[in-house]
Amino acid sequence: MNMHVDERRPAPMSGHERSRHESSSQEAGQPVTRNPHAGHELSIRIRDLSLWYGESQALNKLNIDIFQKNVTALIGPSGCGKSTFLRCLNRMNDLIPGVRLEGLVEMDGRDVNAAKMDEVALRKRVGMVFQKPNPFPKSIFENVAYAPRMHDLVSRKAEQDELVEHALREAGLWNEVKDKLHQPGTSLSGGQQQRLCIARAIAVQPDVILMDEPTSALDPISTATIEDLMDKLKKQFTIITVTHNMQQAARVADYTAFFHLGEIIEYNDTRTMFSNPHTKKAEDYITGRYG
Ligand SMILES: Nc1ncnc2c1ncn2[C@@H]1O[C@H](COP(=O)(O)OP(=O)(O)OP(=O)(O)O)[C@@H](O)[C@H]1O
């Protein structure tokens, strides 16, 4: 279910929910959150999300609305919970023993953690790109064709060829690889491998693409190529990216969430976050006073 948002609050909430949200936000001092872009549709709604690794709490009552077809950047010092939060969105934390989670992660109106949620289907809808490019030890072609075949999105060879070409074009890689589709994915440069991983993610037509520091292992030119790609891909996909690079967040993100010690301290449109942060902690981090 898609919802329109008003100018002051990222997503409509019931009266009960609102008071719960506001009081928990005040208790935890979080988050300062606004949506000046009226009309953006809600993609993911997070309410009072907490997570523990065994006895150790990594996320504390997070509340955030993520908007469709935008880039949202997650920033904050090392160990503040950005990757943990990202993994809540496709239930990858389920794979870690001893993880306990409370609160709501809702995608298009459906509870991601509901028992009846099909995890394979969820991970098809929510693709992921990691810090270090990780192509399968297979050909360039197979890297892209494998998941669509597994999900029965293609059956005939011609359909498969078409889909692979389309995904590689979307990822800005087609011209560089069209004559060597049957060479190993690992034979490509780091930046090309990362674009191959993006092609692999978009080949199953997800709604959301999670990116965990997607350019931190890349040179400046490959980084700029991926940033341009993110700008293009957000027309079709909701992108959530973790970055330690403040300039990158300022360049690519429509919204930015600042994490600190497992809490979202501030969530704002990126322009406001970087020109007029509403919290001292975010300002200090952005201006490099700590990090
Ligand atoms: N698999 C795990 N088991 C136990 N603790 C973990 C695990 N993964 C992360 N943590 C802990 O959870 C907290 C948040 O870690 P997380 O990796 O989410 O932070 P981050 O903001 O992404 O950090 P970085 O920017 O360094 O990648 C840290 O204290 C970390 O040590």
PDBQT file of the ligand as one rigid body, heavy atoms in Angstrom, charges set to zero:
ROOT
HETATM    1  N1  LIG A 301      27.418 -10.168  13.911  1.00  0.00    +0.000 N 
HETATM    2  C1  LIG A 301      27.557  -9.412  15.007  1.00  0.00    +0.000 A 
HETATM    3  N2  LIG A 301      27.634  -9.966  16.227  1.00  0.00    +0.000 NA
HETATM    4  C2  LIG A 301      27.755  -9.208  17.335  1.00  0.00    +0.000 A 
HETATM    5  N3  LIG A 301      27.823  -7.860  17.320  1.00  0.00    +0.000 NA
HETATM    6  C3  LIG A 301      27.762  -7.252  16.134  1.00  0.00    +0.000 A 
HETATM    7  C4  LIG A 301      27.630  -7.985  14.915  1.00  0.00    +0.000 A 
HETATM    8  N4  LIG A 301      27.596  -7.094  13.889  1.00  0.00    +0.000 NA
HETATM    9  C5  LIG A 301      27.710  -5.876  14.450  1.00  0.00    +0.000 A 
HETATM   10  N5  LIG A 301      27.809  -5.958  15.780  1.00  0.00    +0.000 N 
HETATM   11  C6  LIG A 301      27.923  -4.842  16.732  1.00  0.00    +0.000 C 
HETATM   12  O1  LIG A 301      26.803  -4.000  16.562  1.00  0.00    +0.000 OA
HETATM   13  C7  LIG A 301      27.172  -2.628  16.626  1.00  0.00    +0.000 C 
HETATM   14  C8  LIG A 301      26.777  -1.932  15.329  1.00  0.00    +0.000 C 
HETATM   15  O2  LIG A 301      27.578  -2.475  14.277  1.00  0.00    +0.000 OA
HETATM   16  P1  LIG A 301      27.342  -2.112  12.749  1.00  0.00    +0.000 P 
HETATM   17  O3  LIG A 301      28.292  -2.920  11.940  1.00  0.00    +0.000 OA
HETATM   18  O4  LIG A 301      25.901  -2.197  12.456  1.00  0.00    +0.000 OA
HETATM   19  O5  LIG A 301      27.775  -0.575  12.744  1.00  0.00    +0.000 OA
HETATM   20  P2  LIG A 301      28.135   0.373  11.522  1.00  0.00    +0.000 P 
HETATM   21  O6  LIG A 301      27.617   1.718  11.867  1.00  0.00    +0.000 OA
HETATM   22  O7  LIG A 301      27.671  -0.229  10.246  1.00  0.00    +0.000 OA
HETATM   23  O8  LIG A 301      29.725   0.354  11.587  1.00  0.00    +0.000 OA
HETATM   24  P3  LIG A 301      30.798   0.618  10.404  1.00  0.00    +0.000 P 
HETATM   25  O9  LIG A 301      30.557   2.001   9.915  1.00  0.00    +0.000 OA
HETATM   26  O10 LIG A 301      32.130   0.473  11.105  1.00  0.00    +0.000 OA
HETATM   27  O11 LIG A 301      30.570  -0.441   9.352  1.00  0.00    +0.000 OA
HETATM   28  C9  LIG A 301      28.675  -2.609  16.893  1.00  0.00    +0.000 C 
HETATM   29  O12 LIG A 301      28.872  -2.472  18.277  1.00  0.00    +0.000 OA
HETATM   30  C10 LIG A 301      29.134  -3.959  16.402  1.00  0.00    +0.000 C 
HETATM   31  O13 LIG A 301      30.275  -4.398  17.132  1.00  0.00    +0.000 OA
ENDROOT
TORSDOF 0
